[in-house]
Amino acid sequence: MKRLPEKAARNLSEIRKKKPLIHNITNFVVMNYTANALLAMGASPVMAHASNEVEEMVSFAGALVLNIGTLTDDWIASMIKAGKKASESKIPIILDPVGSGATSLRTGAAKRIIRETRVSVIRGNASEILSLRQDDSKTKGVDSIHSVETAAGPAKILAGELGTVLAVTGPTDLITDGKQVIQVSNGHPLMGYVTGTGCAATVTIAAFLSVDRDPVSATATALAFFGLAGEVAAKNASAPGSFMIAMLDALYTITPEELMRNCKFKD
């Protein structure tokens, strides 16, 4: 825990030095914003979901993001195809189960991806994470109706069962691999008023995981960086529209030294 701020600074420096390619199979709503977020922090985004190119594309990526926000059967097939190739090549996979628990399509797709590929990190809100373990857990569309605190115990159990890292994001983020638990309290309330903020947090984890193969530290440091970007952005914006742009500016301007000084971790 004491070394996480230093690790955060080092991870951010490595992203800006190496400019890792992050392959995204994501939703129409956030494609532009998450691509810009990756560019701003120093990574290189590609949005590719055609089934006849995903295996080739993912083979030279630093990480694969699977985001189920606007699903179709064809996209599910592409996600599985890319995920299997990434698993074979030991390329980390980050799953964002957007709206899991809202419909059987979303919940079933998330569980199938987990079952058929080797997912390194699952990032979602409390309701989405709970839906992966509890068949009767529901969400309100893509919004959470549960608190991070409610999901903490089940998330720890589920992470152990799946052998993966779970990141439950909210006012305070919780990261667990089933054994250790880390909380990150960086962030700002305006982050909840911009579509795609959670998805941008997911791609930030992907970028950090491409340079730090410890999924716990990569996820915790990524969420500290992203939350700090929200804090910095809020100093320059008072409403969601300007805040959205200020977030991109903050992802670009925050230095590794600033990140190391301002991380808010606790166990």
C-alpha positions in Angstrom: 0.0 0.0 0.0 2.8 2.4 0.9 4.4 2.0 -2.5 1.2 2.5 -4.6 1.7 6.2 -5.1 5.2 5.6 -6.5 3.8 2.8 -8.6 1.1 5.1 -9.9 3.7 7.7 -11.0 5.8 5.0 -12.6 2.9 3.5 -14.5 1.8 6.9 -15.9 5.4 7.6 -17.0 5.6 4.2 -18.7 2.3 4.8 -20.6 3.5 8.2 -21.9 6.9 6.6 -22.9 5.6 3.4 -24.5 2.2 4.7 -25.9 0.6 1.2 -25.7 -2.0 0.2 -28.2 -5.4 -0.4 -26.5 -7.8 -2.5 -28.5 -11.4 -1.5 -27.7 -14.6 -3.4 -28.7 -16.9 -0.9 -27.1 -20.2 0.9 -27.4 -21.3 3.6 -29.8 -22.1 6.0 -27.0 -18.5 6.3 -25.7 -16.3 5.5 -28.7 -15.1 9.0 -29.3 -14.8 10.0 -25.7 -12.8 6.9 -24.6 -10.6 7.2 -27.6 -9.8 10.8 -26.7 -9.2 9.8 -23.0 -6.6 7.2 -24.1 -4.9 9.7 -26.4 -4.9 12.4 -23.7 -3.2 10.2 -21.1 -0.6 9.0 -23.7 -1.9 5.7 -25.0 -2.9 4.7 -28.5 -6.6 3.7 -29.0 -8.1 1.5 -31.7 -11.8 0.8 -32.0 -12.2 -2.5 -34.0 -15.1 -4.8 -33.8 -15.3 -6.6 -37.2 -15.1 -10.3 -36.6 -12.7 -10.7 -39.6 -10.0 -8.4 -38.0 -10.3 -8.6 -34.3 -7.9 -11.5 -33.8 -5.2 -9.8 -35.9 -5.7 -6.5 -34.2 -5.6 -7.8 -30.7 -2.5 -9.8 -31.4 -0.3 -6.6 -31.2 -2.3 -4.7 -28.6 -1.1 -4.0 -25.0 -4.6 -4.7 -23.6 -8.1 -5.5 -24.8 -11.3 -3.7 -23.6 -14.6 -5.5 -23.9 -17.5 -3.2 -23.2 -21.1 -4.5 -23.6 -22.9 -1.1 -23.6 -24.6 -1.4 -27.1 -24.6 -5.2 -27.7 -25.6 -7.2 -30.8 -25.1 -10.9 -31.4 -22.4 -10.1 -33.9 -20.5 -7.9 -31.4 -20.7 -10.6 -28.8 -19.2 -13.1 -31.2 -16.4 -10.6 -32.0 -15.7 -10.1 -28.3 -15.4 -13.8 -27.7 -13.2 -14.2 -30.7 -10.9 -11.4 -29.7 -11.0 -12.5 -26.1 -9.9 -16.0 -26.9 -7.0 -14.7 -29.0 -5.9 -12.3 -26.2 -6.1 -15.2 -23.7 -3.9 -17.4 -25.9 -1.4 -14.5 -26.3 -1.5 -13.6 -22.6 -2.8 -10.1 -23.4 -4.8 -8.7 -20.5 -8.5 -8.3 -20.9 -10.7 -5.7 -19.1 -14.4 -6.3 -19.1 -16.9 -3.5 -18.6 -20.3 -5.2 -18.0 -22.4 -2.1 -18.8 -26.0 -2.7 -17.7 -25.5 -6.3 -16.7 -28.5 -7.1 -14.6 -30.8 -5.0 -16.7 -31.5 -7.6 -19.4 -30.8 -11.2 -19.9 -28.8 -10.3 -23.1 -26.3 -8.2 -21.2 -26.1 -10.4 -18.1 -25.7 -13.5 -20.3 -23.1 -11.9 -22.5 -21.0 -10.7 -19.5 -21.0 -14.2 -18.0 -20.2 -15.8 -21.3 -17.1 -13.6 -21.8 -16.0 -14.4 -18.2 -16.5 -18.1 -18.9 -14.9 -18.4 -22.3 -11.9 -15.9 -22.0 -9.3 -15.1 -19.4 -10.5 -11.7 -18.0 -7.9 -9.9 -15.9 -10.1 -7.1 -14.5 -13.8 -6.5 -14.4 -14.8 -2.9 -13.7 -18.4 -1.9 -13.1 -20.8 -0.1 -10.7 -22.1 -2.0 -7.7 -25.2 -3.3 -9.4 -23.4 -4.6 -12.4 -20.9 -6.4 -10.3 -23.6 -8.0 -8.1 -25.4 -9.2 -11.2 -22.5 -11.4 -12.1 -23.0 -13.4 -8.9 -26.7 -13.0 -8.0 -29.2 -13.9 -10.6 -31.9 -11.8 -8.9 -29.7 -8.6 -8.8 -31.1 -5.8 -11.0 -29.9 -2.5 -12.3 -31.8 0.6 -13.3 -30.8 0.6 -17.0 -27.0 1.2 -16.8 -27.1 3.1 -13.5 -26.4 1.4 -10.1 -29.1 1.0 -7.5 -26.7 -0.5 -5.0 -23.8 1.1 -3.1 -20.2 0.2 -3.2 -20.5 -0.9 0.4 -23.3 -3.3 -0.4 -21.2 -4.9 -3.1 -18.0 -5.2 -1.1 -18.5 -8.6 0.5 -20.0 -10.3 -2.6 -17.3 -8.7 -4.8 -14.5 -10.2 -2.6 -16.1 -13.6 -2.8 -16.8 -13.4 -6.6 -13.2 -12.3 -7.3 -11.9 -15.3 -5.5 -14.3 -17.6 -7.3 -13.4 -16.2 -10.8 -9.7 -15.7 -10.1 -9.9 -12.2 -11.4 -9.7 -8.6 -10.0 -13.0 -6.7 -9.5 -13.2 -2.9 -9.5 -16.4 -1.6 -8.0 -16.5 2.1 -8.8 -18.5 4.8 -7.1 -17.9 7.7 -4.7 -15.1 5.5 -3.3 -13.7 2.8 -5.6 -13.1 -0.7 -4.3 -10.6 -3.1 -5.8 -10.3 -6.7 -4.8 -8.7 -10.0 -6.0 -10.6 -12.0 -3.3 -7.8 -11.6 -0.8 -6.6 -8.0 -0.6 -8.9 -5.0 -0.8 -7.9 -1.5 -1.7 -10.0 1.6 -1.7 -9.4 4.7 -3.8 -11.2 7.9 -2.8 -10.0 10.2 -5.6 -12.8 11.7 -7.7 -15.5 14.3 -7.9 -19.4 14.3 -8.0 -19.5 15.8 -11.5 -18.0 12.6 -12.8 -21.5 11.1 -12.4 -23.0 13.6 -14.8 -21.0 12.8 -17.9 -21.9 9.8 -20.1 -18.9 7.6 -20.6 -17.0 8.4 -17.4 -17.2 4.8 -16.2 -16.2 3.5 -19.6 -13.3 6.0 -19.6 -12.2 4.6 -16.2 -12.2 1.2 -17.8 -9.9 2.1 -20.6 -7.6 3.9 -18.2 -7.3 0.6 -16.3 -6.5 -1.1 -19.6 -3.7 1.4 -20.3 -2.2 1.0 -16.8 -2.5 -2.8 -17.1 -0.6 -2.8 -20.4 2.5 -1.5 -18.5 1.9 -3.1 -15.1 0.9 -6.8 -15.2 -0.1 -6.9 -11.5 -3.9 -6.4 -12.0 -4.4 -5.1 -8.4 -1.8 -2.3 -8.5 -2.6 -1.5 -12.1 -6.3 -1.1 -11.4 -5.8 0.9 -8.1 -3.3 3.3 -9.6 -5.4 3.8 -12.8 -8.5 4.7 -10.7 -6.4 7.1 -8.6 -5.2 8.8 -11.7 -8.6 8.9 -13.3 -10.2 10.2 -10.1 -7.6 12.8 -9.7 -8.3 14.0 -13.2 -11.9 14.5 -12.0 -10.7 16.6 -9.1 -8.5 18.7 -11.3 -11.2 19.1 -13.9 -13.7 20.3 -11.3 -11.4 23.2 -10.4 -11.8 24.5 -14.0 -15.4 23.6 -14.7 -18.7 24.1 -12.9 -21.1 22.1 -15.0 -21.1 18.8 -17.0 -20.4 20.1 -20.5 -17.2 22.0 -19.6 -16.3 19.3 -17.1 -16.2 16.6 -19.8 -13.6 18.6 -21.8 -11.7 19.6 -18.7 -11.4 15.9 -17.8 -9.5 15.3 -21.1 -7.3 18.2 -20.4 -6.5 16.9 -16.9 -5.7 13.4 -18.2 -3.1 15.2 -20.4 -1.7 17.6 -18.0 -1.4 15.7 -14.7 2.3 14.8 -14.1 3.6 11.6 -12.5 4.8 13.8 -9.6 1.3 15.3 -9.1 -0.2 11.8 -9.2 2.2 10.5 -6.6 1.4 13.4 -4.2 -2.3 13.2 -4.6 -3.3 9.5 -4.6 -5.8 8.6 -2.0 -5.5 4.9 -1.1 -6.6 3.0 1.9 -7.1 -0.7 2.8 
